[in-house]
Amino acid sequence: MKYAERTNVPVERSKGELERLLRRYGAEGYGTIWKAGVGTIVRFQIAGRPIQMKLASPVVSEKTPSGRRRSPDQVEIAFEQAERQSWRALLLIIQAKLEAIESKIASLDEEFLPYILLAGGETVADRMVPQIEAAIRGEQLPALLPKEGL
């Protein structure tokens, strides 16, 4: 079962909660960019770091998991539910990351590294994931444990 799979919390309420959460933890700015069929980009800046996270537009099948056909209204209802679930999950993960930073369990860079927005408009993950994949395919990986103690 997905987190918040059956939530009734409207997307707008989740957005408002996210904005309040970011303000509480010292964010210097927050905004969203939405494009139909693509999804939403969430951007915020905290401690001088521009952060960008993406919520892909949900893809809802015209068939239920059991194989029954959905009406257009049912497809729309399932889409809206998936969208609400995604926003609740995003709010949860950002809250957990900010709390880990506040509690000194991790640094901001450690928690948000993949999402840091670089000068060219791509995130660290956008730039690094293809390189990581190439390294895994073609190069020897480092040992899981260091040769000497931790």
C-alpha positions in Angstrom: 0.0 0.0 0.0 1.3 3.4 -0.9 1.6 6.1 1.7 -1.5 8.3 1.8 -3.1 6.1 -0.9 -6.6 7.0 0.3 -6.0 10.5 1.4 -8.8 13.1 1.0 -6.5 16.1 1.6 -6.7 18.4 -1.4 -3.6 19.2 -3.4 -3.9 22.9 -2.5 -3.9 22.1 1.2 -0.7 20.0 0.8 0.9 22.9 -1.1 0.0 25.3 1.7 1.4 22.9 4.3 4.6 22.6 2.3 5.0 26.3 2.1 4.4 26.7 5.9 6.9 23.9 6.6 9.6 25.5 4.4 9.1 28.9 6.1 9.3 27.3 9.5 12.7 25.7 8.6 14.1 28.9 7.1 13.5 28.7 3.4 14.1 31.9 1.5 11.7 31.2 -1.3 9.2 28.7 -2.7 7.3 28.1 -5.9 5.8 25.6 -8.2 5.6 25.2 -11.9 3.0 23.0 -13.5 2.6 21.7 -17.0 -0.3 19.6 -18.1 0.6 16.0 -18.8 4.1 16.5 -17.5 3.7 17.3 -13.8 4.9 19.8 -11.3 8.3 21.2 -10.4 8.7 22.3 -6.8 11.5 24.8 -6.2 12.7 26.3 -3.0 15.8 27.9 -1.6 17.2 27.1 1.8 20.5 28.1 3.3 21.5 29.5 -0.1 20.9 26.2 -1.9 18.4 26.2 -4.7 16.4 22.9 -4.5 14.3 21.4 -7.3 12.1 18.4 -6.9 9.7 16.9 -9.5 6.3 15.4 -9.2 5.5 13.6 -12.4 1.9 13.8 -13.6 0.2 10.6 -12.5 -0.5 8.0 -15.2 -3.8 6.3 -14.7 -4.8 3.2 -16.6 -8.2 2.9 -18.2 -8.4 -0.4 -16.4 -8.5 -1.1 -12.7 -5.9 -3.4 -11.1 -8.4 -6.2 -11.4 -8.8 -5.6 -15.1 -12.2 -3.8 -15.2 -12.6 -0.9 -17.5 -12.9 2.6 -16.0 -15.3 5.2 -17.2 -13.8 8.6 -18.1 -15.1 9.9 -14.7 -13.5 7.1 -12.9 -10.2 7.8 -14.7 -10.4 11.4 -13.6 -11.2 10.4 -10.0 -8.2 8.0 -9.9 -6.0 10.7 -11.4 -7.0 13.2 -8.7 -6.4 10.6 -6.0 -3.0 9.8 -7.3 -2.1 13.5 -7.4 -3.2 14.0 -3.8 -1.2 10.9 -2.8 1.9 12.3 -4.5 1.7 15.6 -2.8 1.3 14.0 0.7 4.3 11.8 0.0 6.4 14.8 -1.1 5.4 16.7 2.0 6.4 13.8 4.2 9.8 13.3 2.6 10.7 17.0 2.7 9.6 17.2 6.3 11.7 14.2 7.2 14.7 15.7 5.5 14.3 19.0 7.2 13.9 17.3 10.6 17.0 15.2 10.0 19.0 18.4 9.3 17.5 20.2 12.3 18.4 17.2 14.5 21.9 17.2 13.2 21.5 13.6 11.9 22.5 14.9 8.4 23.6 18.1 6.7 21.4 20.0 4.2 23.8 18.9 1.4 23.6 15.3 2.4 19.8 15.3 2.5 19.1 17.4 -0.6 22.2 16.7 -2.8 20.4 15.1 -5.7 17.9 18.0 -5.8 20.4 20.9 -5.7 19.8 23.0 -8.8 22.9 23.7 -10.8 23.7 26.8 -12.9 22.6 25.1 -16.2 19.1 24.4 -14.9 19.7 20.7 -14.1 19.9 19.1 -10.7 22.9 17.2 -9.4 20.9 14.0 -10.0 20.2 15.0 -13.6 23.9 15.3 -14.1 25.3 12.5 -12.1 22.8 9.6 -12.5 23.8 8.9 -16.1 27.5 8.9 -15.1 26.8 6.6 -12.2 25.0 4.2 -14.5 27.9 4.3 -17.0 30.4 3.6 -14.2 28.4 0.7 -13.0 28.2 -0.8 -16.5 31.8 -0.3 -17.5 34.1 0.2 -14.5 35.0 -1.7 -11.4 33.1 -0.4 -8.4 34.9 0.4 -5.1 34.8 -2.1 -2.3 31.7 -1.9 -0.1 33.9 -1.6 3.0 37.1 0.4 3.4 40.4 -1.5 3.7 41.0 0.1 7.0 38.6 0.8 9.9 35.7 3.2 9.7 
